[in-house]
Amino acid sequence: MKMFKYLFYIVWRCWFYAWVLLSIVPIFPVLIVVTSTESLYPAFFKIARAWGKTILFVMGFKVVFVQKQSIEKDKSYMFCPNHTSMIDIMVMLSVTNKPFVFVGKKELARIPIFGFFYKRTCILVDRNNSKSRKAVFDEARRRLSDGLSVCIFPEGLVPSDESIILSEFKNGAFRLAIEHQIPIVPLTFYDCKKRFSYTFFSGKPGKLRVKIHNFINTEGLTLKNINPIKKQTFDILYKELKNDLKQQEISN
């Protein structure tokens, strides 16, 4: 029985990596075109969204989300979800049709095929390099000025300790949101760690619940308000994840 379980994990994980990489190959020429200029980014985003939904579907995942407040087409937002899994990117793409740009770690650019387009469309950060962090702010400001939204996982990295519900937030997302006076959109990803964590022999198909919380308004705020607004966002996600964990313990 244990051998069958390990075999399932090996096949299932390889199935994921194969789809992530090989699903890009047939549309490679199209992606080259739509990533050649920023004016075509909305077209790229539609393709990326379809790609993300496809990956989730073939892996046996179904995204079920609750939206407390509607995202308006002509506004920019700062999306702030918790970060627990490789599939967070696909889940984020699946829950909103509002074009946004990811701010992500530069290491993902090393992934064959995927990394080529990742570095052409995302804002890459080297968290060990202060110059890189400043460049990220400059690029994010520019993209926000162009009318796009930005998605930043405010924890910065996936918590290495499996017992950590939510890691401490960095300032970047909240600084940018205040500077541009755009709403912060907290999102709770409940099941990504359980369904597809970074631990190889773990996970299973099933529902991926997402909650898009009421937005946090930043109009009239200044950089002095970074810490309070960061804490407010953290508390929303932490309380939601903690309560969900308690409900699971009761039901089990």
C-alpha positions in Angstrom: 0.0 0.0 0.0 2.8 2.4 0.9 4.6 1.6 -2.3 1.5 2.3 -4.4 1.2 5.7 -2.5 4.8 6.7 -3.3 4.3 5.6 -6.9 1.2 7.8 -7.2 3.2 10.8 -5.8 6.0 10.3 -8.3 3.7 10.0 -11.3 1.5 12.8 -10.1 4.3 15.2 -9.5 6.0 14.4 -12.8 2.6 14.9 -14.5 2.6 18.4 -13.0 6.1 19.3 -14.1 5.5 17.9 -17.6 2.4 20.0 -18.1 4.0 23.2 -16.7 6.8 22.9 -19.2 5.4 21.1 -22.2 2.1 22.9 -22.4 4.1 26.0 -23.3 5.8 24.5 -26.3 2.8 24.4 -28.8 2.1 28.1 -28.2 5.8 29.2 -28.0 5.6 31.4 -31.2 2.5 33.1 -29.9 4.0 33.8 -26.5 7.1 35.2 -28.2 4.8 37.8 -29.9 2.6 38.7 -27.0 5.6 39.1 -24.7 7.6 41.2 -27.2 6.0 44.5 -26.1 4.2 45.7 -23.0 1.2 46.9 -25.0 0.3 43.2 -25.7 0.5 42.3 -22.0 -3.3 42.0 -21.7 -3.3 39.4 -24.4 -0.5 37.5 -22.7 -2.4 37.6 -19.4 -5.4 35.9 -21.0 -3.2 33.1 -22.3 -1.5 32.8 -18.9 -4.9 32.6 -17.2 -6.0 29.8 -19.5 -2.7 28.0 -18.9 -3.1 28.3 -15.1 -6.6 27.0 -15.2 -5.5 24.1 -17.5 -2.7 23.1 -15.1 -5.1 23.0 -12.1 -7.7 21.0 -14.1 -5.3 18.3 -15.3 -3.9 18.0 -11.8 -7.4 17.3 -10.4 -7.9 20.6 -8.6 -11.1 22.6 -8.6 -10.9 26.3 -7.4 -13.9 27.4 -5.4 -13.8 31.0 -4.3 -15.8 33.5 -2.4 -15.6 37.1 -3.4 -16.6 39.7 -0.7 -16.1 42.7 -3.0 -16.1 43.0 -6.8 -12.9 43.9 -8.7 -13.5 46.8 -11.1 -12.2 46.6 -14.6 -10.7 50.1 -14.7 -9.0 50.2 -11.4 -5.5 49.1 -10.2 -5.1 46.9 -7.1 -2.4 45.4 -4.9 -3.2 41.7 -4.6 -1.8 40.1 -1.4 -2.4 36.4 -1.0 -0.6 34.0 1.5 2.1 31.9 -0.1 2.3 28.1 0.5 2.8 26.3 -2.7 4.0 26.1 -6.3 0.4 26.2 -7.5 -0.3 29.6 -5.8 0.6 31.3 -9.2 -2.0 29.2 -11.1 -4.7 29.7 -8.4 -4.1 33.5 -8.4 -4.4 33.6 -12.2 -7.7 31.6 -12.0 -9.6 33.9 -9.6 -9.4 37.2 -11.4 -9.6 38.4 -15.0 -8.1 41.7 -14.1 -4.6 41.8 -15.6 -1.8 42.0 -13.0 1.9 41.5 -12.8 3.6 39.1 -10.4 6.5 40.2 -8.3 8.4 37.0 -7.8 11.8 35.5 -6.9 14.4 35.5 -9.6 15.2 31.8 -9.0 12.1 30.7 -11.0 13.6 32.2 -14.1 16.0 29.3 -14.2 13.2 26.8 -14.9 13.5 25.7 -18.6 10.9 27.2 -21.0 8.7 28.5 -18.2 11.5 30.7 -16.9 12.1 32.3 -20.3 8.6 33.9 -20.3 8.5 34.3 -16.5 11.4 36.8 -16.7 9.9 38.6 -19.7 6.5 39.2 -17.9 7.1 39.3 -14.2 9.0 41.7 -11.9 12.0 39.7 -10.6 13.5 40.3 -7.2 16.8 39.1 -5.7 16.0 39.4 -2.0 19.7 39.3 -1.1 20.5 42.4 -3.2 19.4 45.8 -2.1 19.9 47.3 -5.6 17.5 44.6 -6.9 14.9 45.4 -4.3 15.0 49.1 -5.3 14.7 48.2 -9.0 11.6 46.1 -8.2 10.0 49.2 -6.6 10.8 51.3 -9.7 9.5 48.7 -12.1 6.3 48.1 -10.0 5.7 51.8 -9.9 6.0 52.0 -13.6 3.6 49.1 -14.2 1.0 50.6 -11.8 1.3 53.9 -13.6 0.4 52.1 -16.8 -2.9 51.0 -15.2 -2.0 47.4 -14.4 -2.4 45.8 -11.0 0.4 44.0 -9.1 0.4 40.8 -7.1 2.9 40.4 -4.3 3.0 37.5 -1.8 3.7 39.7 1.3 5.5 36.9 3.2 8.2 37.1 0.6 9.0 33.3 0.7 7.1 30.1 1.5 7.5 29.4 5.2 10.1 26.7 5.7 8.4 25.4 8.9 5.2 23.5 8.0 3.7 24.5 11.3 3.8 28.2 10.5 0.3 29.4 9.5 1.5 32.8 8.2 5.0 34.3 8.1 5.7 37.9 8.9 4.9 40.3 6.1 7.4 42.5 4.3 6.7 46.2 3.7 7.0 46.3 -0.1 3.3 45.7 -1.1 2.0 48.2 1.4 4.4 50.9 0.5 3.5 50.6 -3.2 -0.2 50.5 -2.4 0.0 53.7 -0.3 2.2 55.5 -2.8 -0.3 54.8 -5.6 -3.3 55.1 -3.4 -4.7 51.8 -4.6 -6.8 49.3 -2.7 -5.1 46.3 -1.1 -6.9 43.0 -1.8 -6.2 40.3 0.8 -6.7 36.8 -0.5 -6.8 33.6 1.6 -5.6 30.4 -0.1 -6.8 27.7 2.4 -5.8 24.5 0.7 -2.7 24.9 -1.5 -0.3 23.7 1.2 -2.4 20.6 1.9 -3.0 19.8 -1.8 0.4 20.6 -3.3 3.1 21.6 -0.9 6.9 21.7 -1.6 7.2 18.3 0.1 7.5 15.9 -2.8 5.6 12.9 -1.3 2.5 14.8 -0.2 -0.7 16.2 -1.5 -3.8 15.0 -3.5 -6.4 16.3 -5.9 -9.4 18.1 -4.6 -10.9 21.5 -3.9 -8.8 24.7 -3.6 -10.8 27.2 -1.6 -10.0 30.9 -2.0 -11.5 33.9 -0.3 -11.2 37.4 -1.8 -11.7 39.6 1.3 -13.1 43.2 1.4 -10.5 45.6 0.1 -8.4 47.8 2.4 -8.6 51.4 1.3 -5.4 53.4 1.2 -6.7 56.8 0.0 -5.4 59.6 2.2 -2.8 57.3 3.9 0.9 58.2 4.0 4.0 56.1 4.4 3.6 56.5 8.2 0.7 54.1 7.9 2.7 51.2 6.4 2.9 49.2 9.7 -0.8 49.6 10.6 -2.1 48.7 7.2 0.4 45.7 7.0 -0.9 44.5 10.4 -4.5 44.9 9.3 -3.8 42.7 6.2 -1.9 40.1 8.2 -4.6 39.9 10.8 -7.3 39.3 8.2 -5.4 36.4 6.6 -4.1 34.9 9.9 -7.6 34.9 11.5 -9.1 33.3 8.5 -6.5 30.6 8.3 -6.5 30.0 12.1 -10.3 29.7 12.1 -10.3 27.3 9.2 -7.6 25.1 10.9 -9.8 24.9 14.1 -12.9 23.9 12.0 -10.8 21.1 10.4 -9.7 19.9 13.8 -13.3 19.8 15.0 -14.6 18.0 11.9 -11.8 15.4 12.2 
